[in-house]
Amino acid sequence: MNKELLEDEGSRNPMSLDELRERLVRFVDDEGWSVELFTVAGEIVGYITYRYEANVVSPDGRSLHLRQFYIARHHRRRGLGAAAIALFKRTRLNSGERIHLDVLESNPYGKAFWRRVGFVPYATVMEGSA
């Protein structure tokens, strides 16, 4: 699913499936990320990768960094993504906590999804090369 996410969002990440698996293990074991699966009738339909991070401007001093969110291609356009995010917020956020995430400019569908579920742009990350 992570490989499909990279393809769908137009990422430049060239990692192979084996490299992505190794990275996921490192995320969880060494970097403190949590991974949760979304299921419908026993079938995995998506996943989310996140961790809590320090945030000095939040009332409780932390926010949630959502790194990856994916709903399988053949399960899209059924409201599962919005339902998964609503469930995630209810079960993983305390009152007043904020979620931050990055959406690639090459991913207009992702941007539209996040707007539909209540997220708004806060900052723009820019890059250049030599």
The 8 nearest C-alpha neighbors of each residue, nearest first, counted from 0:
[[1, 3, 2, 4, 71, 69, 45, 46],
 [0, 2, 4, 3, 5, 19, 69, 67],
 [1, 3, 5, 4, 0, 6, 16, 19],
 [4, 2, 6, 0, 1, 5, 7, 71],
 [5, 3, 1, 7, 2, 6, 8, 0],
 [4, 6, 10, 2, 3, 8, 7, 9],
 [7, 5, 3, 9, 4, 8, 10, 2],
 [8, 6, 4, 5, 9, 3, 106, 10],
 [7, 9, 106, 5, 10, 6, 4, 105],
 [10, 8, 6, 105, 7, 5, 106, 11],
 [11, 9, 5, 12, 8, 6, 103, 105],
 [10, 12, 13, 9, 5, 6, 14, 8],
 [11, 13, 10, 14, 5, 9, 6, 15],
 [14, 12, 11, 15, 10, 5, 18, 2],
 [15, 13, 18, 12, 19, 16, 17, 2],
 [14, 16, 18, 17, 19, 13, 2, 20],
 [17, 15, 19, 18, 20, 14, 2, 1],
 [18, 16, 20, 15, 19, 21, 14, 22],
 [17, 19, 21, 15, 20, 16, 14, 22],
 [18, 20, 22, 16, 17, 21, 14, 15],
 [21, 19, 17, 23, 22, 18, 16, 24],
 [22, 20, 18, 24, 19, 23, 17, 25],
 [21, 23, 19, 25, 20, 24, 26, 18],
 [24, 22, 26, 20, 25, 21, 19, 27],
 [23, 25, 21, 27, 22, 26, 28, 20],
 [24, 26, 22, 28, 29, 23, 27, 21],
 [27, 25, 30, 23, 32, 24, 29, 28],
 [26, 28, 32, 24, 31, 25, 29, 30],
 [29, 27, 25, 24, 26, 30, 31, 32],
 [30, 28, 25, 26, 27, 31, 24, 32],
 [29, 31, 26, 32, 27, 28, 25, 50],
 [32, 30, 27, 29, 26, 28, 50, 33],
 [31, 33, 27, 50, 26, 49, 30, 48],
 [32, 34, 49, 48, 50, 27, 31, 35],
 [35, 33, 48, 47, 49, 32, 36, 46],
 [36, 34, 47, 46, 33, 48, 37, 45],
 [35, 37, 46, 45, 38, 43, 47, 34],
 [36, 38, 45, 46, 44, 43, 35, 83],
 [39, 37, 43, 42, 44, 41, 36, 40],
 [38, 40, 42, 41, 43, 44, 37, 79],
 [41, 39, 42, 38, 43, 44, 37, 74],
 [40, 42, 39, 38, 43, 44, 37, 36],
 [43, 41, 38, 39, 40, 44, 37, 45],
 [42, 44, 38, 37, 45, 36, 41, 39],
 [45, 43, 38, 71, 37, 70, 42, 74],
 [46, 44, 70, 37, 69, 71, 36, 43],
 [45, 47, 36, 69, 37, 35, 68, 70],
 [46, 48, 68, 35, 67, 34, 49, 69],
 [49, 47, 34, 67, 66, 33, 65, 32],
 [50, 48, 65, 33, 32, 66, 64, 47],
 [51, 49, 32, 64, 63, 33, 52, 31],
 [50, 52, 63, 62, 64, 61, 49, 53],
 [53, 51, 61, 62, 63, 54, 50, 64],
 [52, 54, 61, 60, 62, 55, 51, 57],
 [55, 53, 61, 60, 56, 57, 62, 52],
 [54, 56, 60, 57, 53, 61, 58, 59],
 [55, 57, 54, 58, 60, 61, 59, 53],
 [58, 56, 60, 59, 55, 54, 61, 62],
 [57, 59, 60, 56, 95, 96, 61, 55],
 [58, 60, 57, 61, 96, 95, 55, 54],
 [61, 59, 57, 54, 55, 58, 53, 56],
 [62, 60, 53, 54, 52, 59, 57, 51],
 [63, 61, 97, 52, 51, 96, 54, 98],
 [62, 64, 51, 98, 50, 52, 97, 65],
 [65, 63, 99, 50, 49, 98, 100, 66],
 [64, 66, 49, 100, 67, 99, 48, 63],
 [65, 67, 48, 49, 64, 100, 68, 101],
 [68, 66, 48, 47, 65, 69, 49, 46],
 [69, 67, 47, 46, 48, 66, 70, 65],
 [68, 70, 45, 46, 4, 71, 47, 67],
 [69, 71, 45, 44, 80, 72, 75, 74],
 [72, 70, 74, 44, 73, 45, 69, 75],
 [71, 73, 74, 75, 70, 3, 69, 44],
 [72, 74, 71, 75, 70, 76, 44, 77],
 [75, 73, 71, 72, 70, 44, 77, 76],
 [74, 76, 77, 72, 73, 70, 71, 79],
 [75, 77, 78, 74, 79, 80, 73, 72],
 [78, 76, 75, 79, 74, 80, 81, 82],
 [77, 79, 81, 80, 76, 82, 75, 83],
 [80, 78, 82, 81, 77, 83, 75, 74],
 [81, 79, 83, 82, 78, 70, 84, 75],
 [80, 82, 84, 78, 83, 79, 116, 85],
 [81, 83, 79, 85, 80, 84, 86, 78],
 [84, 82, 80, 86, 81, 85, 79, 87],
 [83, 85, 87, 81, 86, 82, 88, 80],
 [84, 86, 82, 88, 87, 83, 81, 89],
 [87, 85, 83, 89, 84, 88, 82, 90],
 [86, 88, 84, 90, 85, 89, 91, 83],
 [87, 89, 85, 92, 91, 86, 90, 84],
 [90, 88, 86, 87, 91, 92, 85, 93],
 [89, 91, 87, 88, 86, 92, 93, 85],
 [90, 92, 88, 87, 89, 93, 86, 63],
 [93, 91, 88, 96, 90, 89, 94, 87],
 [92, 94, 96, 95, 91, 89, 90, 88],
 [93, 95, 96, 92, 97, 89, 59, 58],
 [96, 94, 93, 97, 58, 57, 92, 59],
 [97, 95, 93, 94, 62, 92, 98, 57],
 [96, 98, 62, 63, 95, 99, 57, 92],
 [99, 97, 63, 64, 62, 65, 100, 96],
 [98, 100, 64, 65, 63, 97, 101, 62],
 [101, 99, 65, 64, 66, 102, 98, 67],
 [100, 102, 103, 99, 66, 65, 124, 67],
 [103, 101, 110, 104, 109, 100, 106, 8],
 [102, 104, 105, 106, 101, 8, 10, 9],
 [103, 105, 106, 102, 107, 110, 8, 9],
 [104, 106, 103, 9, 8, 107, 10, 102],
 [105, 107, 8, 109, 104, 103, 108, 9],
 [108, 106, 110, 109, 111, 105, 104, 103],
 [109, 107, 111, 110, 106, 112, 8, 113],
 [108, 110, 112, 106, 107, 111, 113, 102],
 [111, 109, 107, 113, 108, 112, 114, 102],
 [110, 112, 108, 114, 109, 113, 107, 115],
 [113, 111, 109, 115, 114, 110, 108, 116],
 [112, 114, 116, 110, 118, 115, 111, 109],
 [113, 115, 118, 111, 117, 112, 116, 119],
 [116, 114, 112, 113, 117, 111, 118, 81],
 [115, 117, 113, 114, 118, 81, 112, 84],
 [116, 118, 114, 115, 113, 119, 112, 81],
 [119, 117, 114, 113, 116, 120, 115, 98],
 [118, 120, 114, 121, 117, 113, 110, 116],
 [121, 119, 122, 118, 123, 114, 110, 101],
 [120, 122, 119, 123, 99, 118, 100, 124],
 [123, 121, 120, 124, 119, 101, 125, 99],
 [122, 124, 125, 121, 120, 101, 104, 102],
 [125, 123, 122, 126, 101, 103, 104, 102],
 [126, 124, 123, 127, 122, 104, 128, 103],
 [127, 125, 124, 128, 123, 129, 104, 103],
 [126, 128, 129, 125, 124, 123, 104, 11],
 [127, 129, 126, 125, 124, 11, 12, 104],
 [128, 127, 126, 125, 124, 11, 12, 10]]
